């Protein structure tokens, strides 16, 4: 026994020296342990190593085909003391089956890279990363993997506390603060099969929490929760928490897309998970998450992008997956709006005659005026197919056949409120867009199941700014600042410009089953848009999710409103809409329309049916969107609400219309009001605005036949007969003159939107007419409309 114990100690000592060397290789050559270091090594039925580690390196480099990526300013040490060391205690033991057992305690450790640079791109960098943490856990390593004795099996579990994970550019940083995490991964195997390194994790479970996501624009702050000058807590975007249980299999082989590099293939299954966003005690929760992701032929290279710029490239063969969120809860009672499911396929495909792939090329620099540090992503994507579904109270609507594609540069910087190089920056994480050419389109809606008939209805979401199809060129930025309307939350400042846009108001499917075709519909084409948002706050509240805009303005110039083809269809002329809003808001509230009297009036079933209506109980789930638009009076710098319609424009040499040369109708300076000065400040109040409530549900609806005889699918019925769904019928439905209660329960499902829009007062300052010869003339001075209340109840169902 004594001999075995000594042998174990010798093996453990070799392992401990190896670990110590791994910790120290970045900063020093190998050397002998001195007496003071040996004094911290103890051995009995194993060995215990205690180390205070401080390691630095000017540069760590990785080379691929002669091209390098350099990690500069590397440091491992104390997270609380920039010159201090991190304490490590490692207990090493050899188990009965010759397994290596490590129990470890890591206290107050920071791992940091001050800069990430690419060879061939001097003067700019990707910025710095830092990771603070304390760890306590164990690692067991034993011989024998999933395929036999040549591999290894690992068991591991740890608890992390005091964590921070941050990104820093030009002295500004955003970081996750107060990270805690418990993770267990048992039975992880590592094998080499041929030229492939196989890593299989049959079960990984964990819980995690982030106390706050913080922002600092003070270069003196680095990885601290409080400002070093005032001592106040740094502004917070809110906190996060969640749990997960998943399994994963990863294959790693040598060889990139371009010579040397790495290839990664992965399959991951999410067995259960949750994700919660915390904002001043309010929670937005995604619960009962399941899904999978299969990644095929992902390559990592140090190479150049399509503009020959040095980059770290991540390119993808294909990725297929599905994500299901069992409940999205918000508000004081944690009510669910319903269940959301997304299935998707990313792979190479051609759109509008141009081929797209999936690739991200990481480069240094970010926005040119933000400073030398930042991140630039030359990105290209091809989402060949995605189906998004929403299920509430057991009823399902599917946004079928979503496709998206694009290419351009995306920049990432952490910025502060200042003007640099003539560019206005704002506090927060800035995501910029430079020369992005992109688009998306949806084939249509399906209600009930994937094999339901394709139908229209996406135009019901136009009130939320969602188009069934959209192509555009995008430049600008969105900056996400820390802090909402009060306390935690998000503040948004943005400036975007869209050119050469083509958006569908109504569109036919792009694929009716026989392959992709050019979509027909009603299009706003030759679209130019310039939009600005200031101090928009996003908060989780006791009602739901609230977005309140401080100020927004913009101009949408529609070169042609076309019918038919988006590029060559007949035109209604040019339309220009200018907008200027102050204090507008949107609130997303759980719960849809509730009880509805469709086709009649009344607040009870008896009164509703007596008026000729149908009483519908649409359930507890669903979603309501409350919009409030405060249209402000025009100010001196061109910010105003106006609408222009121009026709009969002159043509240039290529037969293209010339804007500003036709006959125009202009509704100038449109604004809302409350009808008087009720607070006594001498200014007419403008707090009510235009208020629109949109309640969205998936529900059954009454559909009647409009004429006697066969419909387009050959199903025969009489005028006034109801459409009743029947899986036994040839087309899945039949017509019934007097449906029974059981048949009423088989009415077709539809995508239902109940809307109410109202305002107290809407004013138009002038109505002008502009003629090529006579110039501008005011036709009407002053128009006021008061006390409007408009209600609509629309349901989209398949029409044969």
VOBA-276267 format. One record per residue (C-alpha): x, y, z. Coordinates in pm, whole numbers, padded with zeros to 5 digits, always signed. Example, Ala and Ser with C-alpha at 12.3 -4.5 7.8 and 13.67 -1.06 7.14 Angstrom:
// VOBA-276267
+01230-00450+00780 +01367-00106+00714 
This chain:
// VOBA-276267
+00000+00000+00000 +00280+00236+00084 +00441+00174-00253 +00113+00243-00435 +00062+00563-00237 +00409+00686-00328 +00345+00601-00691 +00021+00799-00679 +00204+01095-00529 +00467+01085-00802 +00200+01073-01076 +00008+01353-00911 +00323+01563-00880 +00390+01524-01253 +00029+01627-01324 +00059+01924-01090 +00378+02042-01254 +00209+02013-01593 -00085+02225-01474 +00147+02482-01322 +00336+02500-01650 +00010+02546-01841 -00081+02839-01616 +00259+03001-01646 +00367+02939-02005 +00236+03276-02119 +00474+03479-01904 +00790+03280-01826 +01020+02998-01928 +01008+02670-01738 +01207+02676-01411 +01253+02474-01093 +01024+02529-00794 +01199+02718-00514 +01164+02635-00143 +00877+02876-00080 +00676+02728-00368 +00751+02370-00260 +00626+02461+00086 +00275+02505-00057 +00278+02153-00207 +00149+01880+00023 +00091+01510-00045 -00088+01235+00142 -00337+01029-00057 -00284+01283-00332 -00128+01624-00368 -00245+01979-00303 -00108+02275-00495 -00160+02632-00378 -00057+02905-00618 -00090+03280-00645 -00079+03334-01018 +00003+03647-01213 +00082+03593-01581 +00124+03840-01866 +00220+03824-02231 +00264+04102-02483 +00118+03891-02763 -00028+03546-02832 -00055+03470-03203 -00233+03213-03421 -00119+03165-03781 -00315+03014-04069 -00152+02992-04413 +00095+03259-04306 -00178+03501-04193 -00200+03582-03824 -00443+03691-03557 -00279+03843-03249 -00417+03857-02895 -00232+04146-02732 -00204+04257-02371 -00280+03912-02229 -00308+03897-01850 -00412+03645-01586 -00427+03781-01233 -00650+03938-00973 -00982+04090-01083 -00993+04330-00789 -00628+04446-00801 -00474+04525-01141 -00128+04432-01014 -00238+04144-00790 -00248+03771-00837 -00529+03518-00848 -00528+03245-00585 -00554+02879-00696 -00590+02567-00485 -00579+02237-00674 -00613+01898-00509 -00487+01619-00731 -00556+01252-00669 -00530+00928-00865 -00843+00714-00834 -00868+00337-00797 -00917+00298-01174 -00617+00518-01256 -00844+00818-01306 -00711+01168-01247 -00924+01361-00999 -00889+01738-00966 -01070+01944-00704 -01004+02311-00761 -01073+02649-00610 -00998+02964-00809 -01047+03298-00634 -01059+03650-00773 -00923+03570-01122 -00928+03791-01431 -00839+03665-01779 -00800+03954-02019 -00695+04047-02371 -00638+04420-02415 -00661+04405-02794 -00726+04164-03080 -00548+04250-03404 -00510+04101-03749 -00180+04094-03934 -00210+04309-04243 -00445+04558-04076 -00218+04787-03874 -00357+05071-03668 -00697+04919-03591 -00812+04643-03357 -01123+04455-03251 -01113+04585-02892 -01054+04408-02564 -01224+04132-02366 -01208+04052-01996 -01352+03775-01782 -01361+03789-01401 -01463+03490-01193 -01417+03267-00891 -01461+02894-00945 -01504+02591-00726 -01549+02247-00871 -01403+01916-00977 -01276+01744-01290 -01237+01368-01328 -01040+01229-01622 -01022+00859-01700 -00903+00659-01997 -01148+00520-02248 -01378+00728-02464 -01697+00654-02655 -01514+00434-02908 -01273+00246-02683 -00960+00273-02474 -00778+00528-02692 -00998+00818-02580 -01088+00985-02254 -01400+01039-02045 -01454+01351-01834 -01686+01428-01544 -01702+01791-01441 -01906+02024-01223 -01839+02375-01099 -01992+02680-00938 -01890+03023-01060 -01945+03339-00857 -01847+03703-00887 -01835+03683-01265 -01794+03966-01512 -01769+03933-01890 -01696+04255-02078 -01617+04411-02414 -01414+04736-02426 -01342+04979-02709 -01172+05319-02687 -01210+05337-02308 -01584+05252-02307 -01721+04915-02205 -02032+04700-02174 -02020+04400-01944 -02227+04134-01775 -02196+04196-01401 -02257+03963-01108 -02255+03637-01302 -02328+03321-01106 -02345+02980-01263 -02379+02612-01166 -02284+02359-01434 -02264+01980-01439 -02137+01774-01734 -02095+01401-01673 -01977+01136-01914 -01819+01372-02168 -01603+01171-02409 -01307+01271-02625 -01193+01043-02908 -00981+01058-03218 -01145+00872-03507 -00934+00887-03821 -00846+01254-03861 -01143+01377-03656 -01147+01485-03293 -01487+01383-03154 -01629+01547-02841 -01961+01412-02711 -02151+01555-02415 -02456+01338-02343 -02594+01569-02073 -02502+01922-01968 -02722+02094-01711 -02685+02437-01563 -02844+02741-01406 -02716+03095-01445 -02786+03453-01347 -02656+03796-01446 -02733+04064-01188 -02697+04348-01438 -02567+04435-01783 -02372+04754-01721 -02232+05035-01933 -01944+05273-01863 -01830+05568-02072 -01557+05663-01825 -01213+05532-01931 -01110+05524-01562 -01367+05249-01500 -01259+04902-01599 -01444+04594-01482 -01600+04765-01179 -01967+04788-01082 -01946+05144-00945 -01806+05457-01101 -01462+05525-00954 -01538+05896-00922 -01893+05918-00784 -01921+05570-00633 -02265+05529-00795 -02366+05202-00955 -02307+05206-01329 -02617+05227-01548 -02784+04892-01613 -02968+04745-01911 -03135+04500-01670 -03051+04150-01558 -03078+03798-01700 -03128+03448-01566 -03213+03102-01687 -03146+02731-01688 -03070+02467-01950 -03035+02095-02009 -02881+01994-02338 -02672+01735-02516 -02412+01801-02782 -02182+01624-03025 -01893+01805-03197 -01648+01691-03465 -01331+01896-03521 -01101+01837-03817 -00808+02025-03966 -00850+02230-04280 -01034+02554-04342 -01226+02681-04639 -00903+02829-04771 -00603+02606-04690 -00520+02568-04322 -00781+02623-04056 -01050+02428-03872 -01371+02251-03964 -01645+02210-03704 -01959+01997-03730 -02200+02006-03438 -02533+01865-03330 -02700+02011-03021 -03035+01924-02866 -03204+02152-02611 -03409+01930-02382 -03530+02215-02162 -03436+02577-02102 -03564+02913-01987 -03455+03272-02043 -03565+03563-01821 -03503+03937-01857 -03531+04135-01532 -03604+04509-01525 -03657+04674-01183 -03845+04372-01052 -04049+04313-01369 -03981+04001-01572 -04009+03911-01940 -03983+03531-01943 -03932+03277-02219 -04015+02940-02066 -04033+02573-02166 -03774+02614-02440 -03684+02308-02648 -03520+02261-02985 -03218+02148-03179 -02941+02284-03403 -02735+02090-03654 -02432+02275-03795 -02267+02126-04103 -01923+02221-04237 -01847+02537-04043 -01492+02656-04118 -01257+02891-03934 -00983+03064-04139 -00751+03360-04114 -00803+03496-04465 -00951+03795-04652 -01310+03892-04724 -01468+03968-05063 -01300+04311-05061 -00957+04154-04989 -00954+04290-04633 -00771+04078-04369 -01026+03894-04154 -01095+03604-03923 -01352+03414-04129 -01636+03197-04005 -01808+03032-04301 -02096+02788-04296 -02200+02499-04514 -02551+02477-04373 -02743+02490-04046 -03085+02350-03973 -03274+02379-03649 -03591+02438-03455 -03668+02643-03146 -03989+02616-02950 -04081+02857-02670 -04365+02709-02472 -04473+03036-02310 -04381+03404-02334 -04483+03565-02005 -04491+03932-01912 -04671+04176-01685 -04744+04171-01314 -04931+03839-01326 -04687+03663-01556 -04958+03599-01816 -04853+03423-02136 -04917+03561-02482 -04884+03207-02618 -04635+02965-02769 -04383+03050-03043 -04206+02806-03272 -03937+02868-03535 -03787+02614-03773 -03512+02730-04009 -03257+02631-04270 -02949+02839-04352 -02781+02731-04675 -02658+02869-05008 -02936+02991-05235 -03006+03240-05514 -03250+03530-05469 -03349+03759-05756 -03080+03596-05969 -02793+03644-05721 -02632+03369-05513 -02584+03415-05137 -02396+03211-04878 -02351+03229-04498 -02027+03387-04375 -01897+03635-04121 -01555+03799-04163 -01437+03957-03834 -01216+04262-03870 -01086+04540-03649 -01181+04904-03645 -01558+04939-03621 -01691+05278-03732 -01414+05491-03878 -01483+05791-03649 -01540+05595-03326 -01171+05529-03260 -00909+05271-03345 -01079+04993-03148 -01399+04829-03262 -01539+04534-03450 -01634+04517-03817 -01826+04219-03949 -01837+04174-04324 -02146+03954-04325 -02344+03758-04581 -02644+03541-04505 -02893+03316-04678 -03195+03202-04479 -03343+02970-04737 -03648+02868-04538 -03807+02944-04205 -04154+02890-04064 -04259+03102-03765 -04570+02999-03576 -04774+03150-03295 -05009+02931-03090 -05254+03070-02837 -05531+02885-02656 -05451+02580-02869 -05496+02758-03205 -05200+02808-03438 -05106+03051-03714 -04791+02995-03924 -04596+03264-04106 -04487+03025-04377 -04189+03032-04609 -03987+03319-04464 -03672+03385-04667 -03402+03641-04595 -03076+03733-04763 -02819+04008-04756 -02461+04127-04762 -02277+04423-04611 -02070+04553-04322 -02192+04561-03962 -01984+04757-03712 -01982+04722-03332 -01844+04985-03093 -01899+05085-02733 -01940+05461-02755 -02018+05764-02539 -02217+06080-02604 -01980+06295-02811 -01903+06418-03160 -01595+06257-03317 -01480+06319-03671 -01809+06493-03749 -02019+06193-03634 -02257+06214-03339 -02222+05916-03105 -02438+05820-02807 -02386+05632-02481 -02410+05258-02530 -02344+04966-02760 -02349+05098-03117 -02439+04862-03401 -02373+05026-03735 -02475+04934-04091 -02262+05022-04392 -02366+04929-04744 -02599+04650-04634 -02810+04521-04923 -03075+04285-04790 -03428+04159-04819 -03691+03922-04690 -04023+03777-04803 -04298+03559-04661 -04489+03311-04874 -04811+03357-04676 -05008+03239-04376 -05122+02893-04278 -05374+02850-04000 -05404+02530-03798 -05118+02314-03926 -04827+02295-04174 -05046+02118-04432 -05318+02385-04421 -05390+02585-04735 -05164+02884-04798 -05344+03217-04762 -05292+03591-04735 -05332+03795-04419 -04984+03925-04338 -05104+04269-04448 -05297+04282-04120 -04960+04354-03952 -04891+04667-04157 -04996+04880-03859 -04682+04752-03683 -04458+04840-03978 -04425+04480-04098 -04434+04426-04475 -04497+04083-04639 -04187+04142-04855 -03910+04403-04839 -03585+04468-05026 -03357+04757-04933 -03011+04910-04901 -02934+05013-04543 -02690+05254-04380 -02691+05401-04030 -02682+05280-03672 -02878+05170-03368 -02721+05252-03031 -02847+05066-02725 -02790+05263-02407 -02826+05147-02047 -03129+05258-01846 -03494+05288-01939 -03769+05534-01855 -03667+05493-01490 -03405+05266-01338 -03302+04968-01548 -03398+04920-01909 -03275+05014-02256 -03248+05351-02429 -03233+05358-02808 -03091+05627-03035 -03081+05556-03406 -03026+05711-03748 -03101+05496-04052 -03116+05555-04425 -03284+05317-04669 -03235+05346-05043 -03371+05161-05347 -03639+05000-05134 -03923+04781-05258 -04185+04683-05001 -04508+04492-05051 -04832+04615-04897 -05010+04308-05037 -04822+04026-05212 -04899+03693-05374 -04692+03388-05269 -04350+03358-05428 -04392+02979-05444 -04733+02824-05506 -04592+02473-05518 -04427+02467-05859 -04109+02660-05776 -04019+03019-05698 -04178+03292-05912 -04178+03671-05918 -04426+03805-05665 -04721+04016-05772 -04894+04263-05546 -04922+04625-05439 -04573+04770-05394 -04411+05084-05262 -04106+05093-05488 -03812+05323-05554 -03835+05386-05180 -03601+05632-05005 -03629+05663-04627 -03437+05874-04376 -03539+05814-04013 -03418+05926-03671 -03509+05819-03317 -03398+05993-02997 -03423+05864-02641 -03663+05578-02701 -03688+05371-02382 -03770+05000-02360 -03886+04863-02025 -04052+04554-01885 -04343+04693-01683 -04628+04555-01473 -04843+04574-01792 -04605+04416-02039 -04328+04554-02260 -04333+04933-02305 -04149+05136-02572 -04173+05514-02539 -04010+05748-02791 -03868+06081-02683 -03860+06221-03037 -03867+06071-03386 -03875+06217-03734 -03821+06100-04086 -03912+06118-04454 -04040+05826-04663 -04022+05907-05035 -04204+05645-05243 -04100+05695-05605 -04387+05481-05734 -04683+05300-05582 -04706+05005-05822 -04962+04733-05892 -04841+04397-06021 -04464+04369-06061 -04251+04555-05804 -04027+04709-06072 -04245+04746-06381 -04605+04749-06259 -04840+05037-06334 -04785+05333-06103 -05030+05541-05902 -04762+05810-05881 -04522+05931-05617 -04604+05957-05247 -04400+06136-04980 -04475+06100-04611 -04295+06317-04357 -04335+06234-03988 -04254+06408-03662 -04361+06258-03329 -04285+06345-02968 -04372+06108-02683 -04526+05832-02895 -04538+05483-02746 -04609+05116-02806 -04700+04869-02533 -04721+04493-02581 -04969+04338-02337 -05044+03968-02283 -05398+03864-02377 -05587+03918-02701 -05939+04040-02770 -06111+03825-02504 -06489+03818-02564 -06588+03966-02900 -06920+04041-03067 -06843+03987-03436 -07089+04126-03688 -07306+04291-03425 -07294+04493-03105 -07332+04414-02738 -07125+04337-02433 -07303+04009-02351 -07377+03702-02560 -07756+03756-02544 -07741+04118-02657 -07480+04037-02923 -07680+03754-03080 -08000+03959-03062 -07827+04222-03277 -07735+03959-03538 -07378+03916-03420 -07171+03611-03328 -07038+03587-02974 -06676+03472-02974 -06478+03380-02663 -06123+03407-02790 -05953+03282-02473 -05695+03409-02227 -05384+03405-02447 -05307+03621-02746 -05137+03959-02765 -05256+04319-02762 -05047+04602-02902 -05135+04952-02784 -05006+05230-03005 -05008+05600-02920 -04888+05843-03189 -04838+06204-03082 -04810+06401-03406 -04626+06723-03321 -04663+07062-03488 -04397+07154-03741 -04085+07316-03602 -03832+07544-03771 -03587+07280-03897 -03816+07090-04130 -03951+06838-03885 -04321+06804-03958 -04602+06570-04052 -04702+06605-04415 -04829+06397-04705 -04765+06457-05076 -04913+06284-05381 -04751+06369-05714 -04862+06256-06061 -04793+06343-06426 -04420+06386-06375 -04192+06467-06664 -03969+06185-06796 -03593+06183-06844 -03412+06034-07141 -03456+05680-07002 -03832+05732-06952 -03792+05755-06574 -04014+06012-06397 -03844+06322-06256 -03955+06401-05902 -04088+06752-05841 -04200+06811-06201 -04562+06692-06174 -04893+06795-06023 -04909+06752-05647 -05160+06745-05365 -04996+06834-05031 -05147+06793-04685 -04911+07017-04490 -04838+07029-04114 -05061+06755-03974 -05076+06732-03595 -05287+06593-03314 -05430+06779-03016 -05656+06739-02715 -05893+07016-02822 -05785+07283-02577 -05547+07407-02308 -05657+07205-02008 -05345+07239-01791 -05340+07620-01813 -04989+07661-01951 -05105+07866-02249 -05029+07590-02500 -05287+07358-02650 -05242+07012-02497 -05127+06721-02712 -05114+06411-02494 -05386+06183-02632 -05265+06154-02993 -05393+05878-03218 -05449+05567-03010 -05480+05229-03175 -05532+04897-02996 -05462+04583-03198 -05571+04256-03035 -05429+03955-03217 -05576+03605-03179 -05606+03282-03370 -05974+03187-03365 -06258+03025-03555 -06476+03248-03768 -06794+03227-03973 -06730+03210-04349 -07027+03211-04587 -07047+03136-04959 -07105+03442-05178 -07272+03269-05472 -07449+02943-05556 -07253+02672-05737 -06902+02527-05726 -06614+02732-05590 -06267+02744-05746 -06185+02402-05598 -06509+02244-05721 -06685+02228-05384 -07056+02292-05437 -07271+02507-05212 -07546+02765-05209 -07522+03135-05140 -07520+03192-04764 -07400+02840-04676 -07133+02818-04406 -06791+02670-04471 -06729+02381-04228 -06394+02207-04202 -06411+01829-04251 -06100+01612-04291 -06315+01345-04460 -06418+01583-04740 -06217+01585-05064 -06089+01941-05019 -06094+01933-04639 -06420+02131-04609 -06786+02139-04715 -07073+02387-04721 -07364+02358-04477 -07686+02562-04482 -07779+02517-04116 -07480+02391-03917 -07533+02196-03599 -07360+02300-03275 -07097+02034-03345 -07040+02170-03696 -07017+02524-03560 -06719+02402-03358 -06556+02307-03690 -06568+02654-03842 -06238+02747-04012 -05958+02895-03806 -05840+03242-03896 -05578+03501-03807 -05796+03748-03619 -05719+04114-03551 -05957+04334-03353 -05866+04700-03390 -05985+05025-03241 -05841+05363-03340 -05939+05698-03194 -05826+06057-03157 -05964+06373-02998 -05848+06618-03262 -05648+06593-03585 -05552+06914-03763 -05417+06989-04111 -05269+07336-04138 -05309+07373-04516 -05407+07170-04821 -05197+07286-05118 -05219+07215-05489 -04903+07235-05700 -04911+07257-06082 -04616+07262-06320 -04720+07594-06471 -04910+07771-06194 -04694+07673-05897 -04827+07616-05545 -05169+07740-05435 -05336+07685-05101 -05678+07529-05158 -05786+07495-04792 -05668+07682-04485 -05710+07477-04171 -05887+07142-04138 -05988+06997-03802 -06138+06654-03739 -06258+06574-03388 -06365+06279-03174 -06302+05989-03411 -06355+05634-03286 -06318+05363-03550 -06348+04991-03478 -06273+04693-03699 -06279+04318-03653 -06094+04135-03930 -06015+03767-03971 -05798+03623-04251 -05902+03274-04368 -05830+03075-04687 -06053+03171-04979 -06100+02895-05242 
